Amino acid sequence: MSSHHNLTTVDALQCALNVAKVVYIQARFGTSERWIRITKKEAQILVSNLEREATPKEAEMYSNVFGTLNGTLLYMG
């Protein structure tokens, strides 16, 4: 059974990225959204562009989370 954690802070997102073995982002193409696998290095670049105090809403993530860690799978978006 894997644990499921919603990530509401940039610090929590960074910690989750350190634990994750696989990272997916939810990319938007027009009106379509799709989960795409990216490397941890690419995910780190995305996270490094966020201010430490940033909120999910400020990052245009209107579900009020930066992502979800499910075991070692990180879903960003």
Number of C-alpha atoms within 10 A of each C-alpha: 5 9 8 13 15 17 22 18 18 20 14 17 23 17 13 24 23 13 14 17 13 15 22 20 17 15 13 11 8 6 5 8 11 11 14 12 14 12 11 17 11 11 18 14 10 11 18 12 8 14 11 12 10 14 18 20 13 12 14 12 14 12 11 17 21 24 24 20 23 16 16 17 18 28 24 23 20
